[in-house]
Amino acid sequence: MIQLDLNETEKTYLIEALESYLSDLRYEIGDTDSQDFRDRLKAKKTALEKTLTALQQTGS
């Protein structure tokens, strides 16, 4: 397990960046013709969503 020490501002910026990237990634998955590439993008999306959820659940 990796531990990351962020202040509230850094945490907020990271959450915003992940939300933005995930939004773009959803469109990319939908526009991808290659099943192999789509599967890799879906795996990336799942991992990043898990990271985002963990960040959102951490206290101040």
N, C-alpha and C positions, 0 to 999 in steps of 0.2 A: 504494500500500500504506500502511496505517495501522499505526503502531507504538504500543503501549500499554505503559507501564511500571507494573507492579504488584508489590507485595511478595507474599510467599508467602500471607499471610492474605487479601489482596484476591483473589489468584488462586483460592484455595480457595473463597471465597465466590462468586465469579463462576461457577466450575465448578458448584457446588451449585445456584445459581440457574438456570443453563442446563439442567441435568439435570432439575430440577423442572418448569420451564416446558415442556421437550420432552415430558415424560411427560404433562402436561395437554394439550398440543397434539395428541398422538396420539389422545386420546379425542375432542377437538373435531373432528378430521378425520373420525373415524368417525361422528360424530353429525351431520355437516353434510349437508344435502340438496342444496344448490346446488353444481353441478359447478364453476362458475367460482370460487366462494369456496373450495371444497375444493382446487382447483388452486393458488390463492394461498397457502393454508395449507401445502400440501406444499412449495411453493417456499421459504416462510419456514423450515419444518422443515429442509430441506436446507441452507440457508445457516447456520442456527444449529448444526446438527450439524457442519458444516465448522469453524465457529468453536470449538466445544467440543473437537473433535479436535486442533486447532492448540494450544489452551491445555493440553490434557493432555500433549502431546508436548514442550512447552517444558521446559527444565531448570530447576533451582532458581535 
